[in-house]
């Protein structure tokens, strides 16, 4: 299978980043460093770090003025949480744009690239849209239990997200977007370094 992207590939030097892009890069890198350096591996073997990560995400989203909905579920006797922020649409609220990323990691990696970058992208988009009044409803979702041993199993939280946070009858999902290994917002202009942390 092949995928054809619209538009034309850029050639030549990039324009200097704007002040807004520099701020996005700085804030995104701060999130990646905190998740991968300060917290580290956030997998099934480190439940304490998973809970620390959830606390960090709730605090960051709350500081932006968002109401954070916690979608609780249990996997093998342990409580897990998906986090959801919804910005209601003004014109077509029944059409929902979903932007999500998983916050857990494989047990053997600090997860800077997979998936602190995706989380940073979601957080920055949530910041940029704080106070916005979009035509369609925008829903930001951050979820765990995506990596092994949960990957491709019924306990995977992305499947739970599809169920628990699904739109009510009469609504339609539009342009669902899931950030994984995104490199953060403005990747072409931001630092291309991967693995900002090496904490196991």
Buried (B, 14 or more C-beta within 10 A) or exposed (E): EEEEEEEEEEEEEEEEBEEEBBBBBEBBBEBBBBBBBEBBBBBBEBEEBBBBBBEBBBEBBEEBEBEBBEBEBEBEEEEBBBBBBBBEBEEBBBBBBBBBBBBBBBBEBBBBBBBBBBBBBBBBBBBBBBEEEBEBBBBBBBBBBBBEBBEEEEBBBBBBBBEBBEBEEEBEBBEEEBBBBBBBBBBEBBEEEEEBBEEE
